[in-house]
Amino acid sequence: MRDYFLRRLLLIPPTLIGVTIIVFAITRLVPGGPLERAIMEAQMSNLGGVTSQAGQGMALSQAQLDRLSEYYGFDKPILASYVAWMGKVVRGDLGTSYRYNMPVTEVISSRFPVSLYYGLVTLVLTYMICIPLGVLKAIKHRTLVDNVSSIFIFIGYAIPGYALGSLLLLYFSVKLEWFPMGGFTSMQFAGKDFVGKGLDLLQHSVLPLICYLVGSFALVTMLLKNHLMDNLASDYIRTAIAKGVSFKNAVSRHALRNSLIPIATTFGQNITLLVSGSFLIETIFDIDGFGLLGLTSIIDRDYPVVMGIVLLASLLLLIGNIISDILVALIDPRIRFN
């Protein structure tokens, strides 16, 4: 099994190269790139004025266009530009943001604590609540507890997070004024003590976390419930109970462990929540996270930031898949990767 995971680790670099080279090529081939935007802005600024070259309808001279192409790295073929970019990445340099005019690592690091906070809290709360709830629903199948919880779960799953966020803001922030309208913290956050900072952060986090959690609740809860019910109906559970094992021990020591295997296989994919977030939820609550950064970078054609986010998200996904395999092997001793 050690050799298997070593091979998986060795596959990360070529996989990252494959993903990033595809995205890098797309950023060079799609229309409306930073060079075109610079030309358009120059033309708009010269409307009604004198152009830089008399007698021509261009706002920029050919020499200026050549300098812009060199600045944005469009003066080289795609493969040569990608090799130059990857060489910088190996040295820890992700380039300079076109929009913010600062290193991409600084742009990403300024948003990373926000996304890490919401991602970790969402991940922990999802599994802490959904696993016990799934067990309870499986044991209490077709009872009042199961039916009522299913209604709330599927209502939450049917409502998009951004739509729920708008409703929560309208009622709890505008009408009742229980929570702030948005932001990660308040303007007075730095001047508060430790307890005050914690309460301020909690007050700003309640509504966004509800929106983040509603989508994943139904998937994890129902996945665990259905697999646990299948295992409870299996012959080995009936045999264990017939031999004197209590129903509680049969559930906790036998059926539950086997039912956690599908949960473990999807755990790695959820790790991308640490950086992906939701640009719609972040837009509604005015949260400067990775989701909003990725959206604005694509709109502004800030390709160095886009490539940095793609690289980080792909790396986390690949590492998450390896963690999922490790968890599956730990849960089910019959599984061995050779």
C-alpha positions, 0 to 999 in steps of 0.5 A, a space after each residue: 500500500 505504501 508503493 501505491 500512495 508513492 505512485 499517487 504522489 508521483 502522479 501529482 506533478 504531471 497531472 498538475 502540468 496537464 491541467 494547468 497547460 490546458 487552462 493556460 492555453 485557454 487564457 491565450 486563445 479566448 478573445 477579450 484578453 488583457 491586450 485587447 482590453 488595453 487597446 479598447 480602453 486606450 481607444 475609449 480614452 481617445 474618443 474625441 481627442 487626438 490619436 497617438 498616430 496622425 491619420 490612423 484610427 488607432 489609439 496605440 502605435 505598433 511599438 506600444 502594442 509590442 511593449 504591451 504584448 511583451 508585458 503580458 507575455 503574449 509575444 511568445 508562443 503558447 508553449 514557450 510562455 507556459 514553460 516560462 510561467 512554470 519555471 517561475 512557479 517552481 521558484 515560488 513566483 506565480 507572477 504579477 496580477 494585472 489588476 492589483 499590480 502586485 504579486 499573485 501570492 500576495 493577492 491569494 494570501 490576503 484572501 486565503 484566511 477568509 476562505 480557509 475559515 469558511 471552508 474549515 467551519 463548513 467542512 467540520 459542521 457538515 460531518 459533525 451534524 450530518 453523520 449523527 443525523 444520518 444514523 438517527 434517520 436510518 434507525 428511525 426510518 419512516 418515523 416522525 423524526 425521519 419525515 420531518 427532518 427529510 422535509 427540512 433537508 430537501 427544502 434546504 437542498 432545493 433552495 440555492 445558497 445565494 437565494 437563501 442568502 438574499 432572504 436571510 439578509 432581507 429578514 434577519 439583517 434588514 427587518 430584524 437587524 439581528 445580523 450585519 448586512 455583510 463583510 467578514 468583520 466589522 470596521 471596529 474589529 481591530 479595536 476589540 478585545 479577544 472576546 469581542 473579536 470572537 463575537 464579531 466574527 461569529 455575528 458576521 459568520 452565521 448567515 453565510 455559513 447557513 448558506 454554505 451548509 444547506 447544499 451539502 446537508 442533503 447529500 451527506 445525510 442521505 448518503 449515510 442513511 441509505 448505506 446504513 439501512 442497506 447494511 442493517 438489512 444485511 445478513 452479517 448484522 442479523 447474524 451478529 444480533 442473533 449471536 447476542 450482540 446488542 443492536 447499539 453495538 451492531 450499528 456502531 461497531 459493524 454497520 456504521 463502519 461499512 457505511 462510512 466508506 462512501 462518505 470517505 470516498 467523497 471527503 477529498 472532493 470536499 477539501 476544495 471547499 477550502 479555496 473554492 467557496 461560492 462567488 454568489 454567496 460571497 457577492 451577496 454577503 460582501 466577503 472577499 474570498 476565493 470565489 469572488 476573487 476567481 470571478 473578478 479575475 476571470 471578468 477582468 482577464 487577470 490571468 496570473 491570478 486565474 492560473 494561481 487559483 487553478 493551480 492551488 485548487 487542482 493541487 488540493 483536489 489531488 491531495 484530497 483524493 489521496 486522503 480519501 483513499 487513505 481514509 477508505 483503507 483505514 475504515 475498511 481493513 479488507 481494502 488494500 492498494 497494491 
